Amino acid sequence: MEDIITRLSRTQPHCAQWMRNLTNDPLGLAFQFGVVDKWRRAHASDVDALYVRLFEEIAVWVARTGRHLPIPTKEEFAVTVKLYLPMVLGVSWQRLRNLPPPPSLEEVRARLKRSR
């Protein structure tokens, strides 16, 4: 599991920040994104085949460490597969949800000065 997450963070350096904004379980999500990142080309982003790979990778990790990892449902994993491309492209959550962009640091400073 560690090698999958390391590969993901090496190829997508913004991934950690992106996932922190998405979930309270960044390790589980990182593992799911890592499986998608590692196997998407071999399985042409087929959710069923990637879900089987996710089970295999989790089984290997559980056998090696003895710790358990919550397994998402196939529907939850399908959402992760759909979110993989926006994560790779670094699309912000505000843009995905059609929300206004967050204020820049300069805008925040200007607001603070005006409020004083």
Number of C-alpha atoms within 10 A of each C-alpha: 18 11 10 19 21 15 15 23 15 11 12 15 14 15 19 17 11 18 17 14 11 11 11 10 11 16 16 15 20 23 22 27 26 23 24 25 21 17 17 18 10 10 14 10 17 15 20 13 14 24 22 12 18 22 14 13 17 21 15 13 16 14 11 10 9 10 9 11 13 8 14 16 9 14 11 10 21 18 11 19 22 12 14 20 12 14 19 17 11 15 13 16 17 11 11 10 8 9 10 9 10 12 9 9 9 9 11 12 12 11 11 10 9 8 7 5
